[in-house]
Amino acid sequence: MTGAASGLGLATAQKLIAQGAKVVLVDMNQELGQKVAAELGAHAAFVQADITSEAEFSTAIQKACEMGALRAV
């Protein structure tokens, strides 16, 4: 989930986790992203990334694949 440290991205991640999904939180704000991931629990992982960077976004996709079957990008 991009922009997941706050706002709409965070709200969407919360909703998905509440429904049993595992979510990779992607944001450029490392401090806030790590805090949010800790608050959301075991079904959330944080990756600091700028989604305009293919290399950084690839790291987020790799993390998602480590968490289980990838359902959406």
Contacts in CASP RR format, 6 or more apart in sequence:
PFRMAT RR
TARGET T0000
AUTHOR 0000-0000-0000
METHOD contacts of the structure
MODEL  1
MTGAASGLGLATAQKLIAQGAKVVLVDMNQELGQKVAAELGAHAAFVQAD
ITSEAEFSTAIQKACEMGALRAV
1 9 0 8 1.000
1 12 0 8 1.000
1 13 0 8 1.000
1 16 0 8 1.000
1 23 0 8 1.000
1 24 0 8 1.000
1 25 0 8 1.000
1 26 0 8 1.000
2 9 0 8 1.000
2 26 0 8 1.000
2 27 0 8 1.000
2 51 0 8 1.000
3 9 0 8 1.000
3 10 0 8 1.000
3 25 0 8 1.000
3 26 0 8 1.000
3 27 0 8 1.000
4 10 0 8 1.000
4 12 0 8 1.000
4 13 0 8 1.000
4 23 0 8 1.000
4 25 0 8 1.000
4 26 0 8 1.000
4 27 0 8 1.000
4 33 0 8 1.000
4 36 0 8 1.000
4 46 0 8 1.000
5 25 0 8 1.000
5 27 0 8 1.000
5 29 0 8 1.000
5 32 0 8 1.000
5 33 0 8 1.000
5 36 0 8 1.000
6 27 0 8 1.000
6 29 0 8 1.000
6 32 0 8 1.000
6 36 0 8 1.000
10 25 0 8 1.000
10 36 0 8 1.000
13 23 0 8 1.000
13 25 0 8 1.000
13 36 0 8 1.000
13 40 0 8 1.000
13 44 0 8 1.000
14 40 0 8 1.000
16 23 0 8 1.000
17 23 0 8 1.000
17 40 0 8 1.000
17 41 0 8 1.000
17 43 0 8 1.000
17 44 0 8 1.000
20 43 0 8 1.000
21 43 0 8 1.000
21 71 0 8 1.000
22 43 0 8 1.000
22 44 0 8 1.000
22 45 0 8 1.000
22 67 0 8 1.000
22 68 0 8 1.000
23 40 0 8 1.000
23 43 0 8 1.000
23 44 0 8 1.000
23 45 0 8 1.000
24 44 0 8 1.000
24 45 0 8 1.000
24 46 0 8 1.000
24 47 0 8 1.000
24 60 0 8 1.000
24 63 0 8 1.000
24 64 0 8 1.000
24 67 0 8 1.000
25 33 0 8 1.000
25 36 0 8 1.000
25 37 0 8 1.000
25 40 0 8 1.000
25 44 0 8 1.000
25 45 0 8 1.000
25 46 0 8 1.000
25 47 0 8 1.000
26 46 0 8 1.000
26 47 0 8 1.000
26 48 0 8 1.000
26 49 0 8 1.000
26 51 0 8 1.000
26 57 0 8 1.000
26 60 0 8 1.000
27 33 0 8 1.000
27 46 0 8 1.000
27 48 0 8 1.000
27 49 0 8 1.000
28 48 0 8 1.000
28 49 0 8 1.000
28 50 0 8 1.000
29 48 0 8 1.000
30 46 0 8 1.000
30 48 0 8 1.000
33 46 0 8 1.000
33 48 0 8 1.000
34 46 0 8 1.000
36 44 0 8 1.000
36 46 0 8 1.000
37 44 0 8 1.000
37 45 0 8 1.000
37 46 0 8 1.000
45 63 0 8 1.000
45 67 0 8 1.000
47 59 0 8 1.000
47 60 0 8 1.000
47 63 0 8 1.000
48 56 0 8 1.000
49 56 0 8 1.000
49 57 0 8 1.000
49 59 0 8 1.000
49 60 0 8 1.000
50 56 0 8 1.000
50 57 0 8 1.000
51 57 0 8 1.000
51 60 0 8 1.000
61 70 0 8 1.000
61 73 0 8 1.000
64 70 0 8 1.000
END
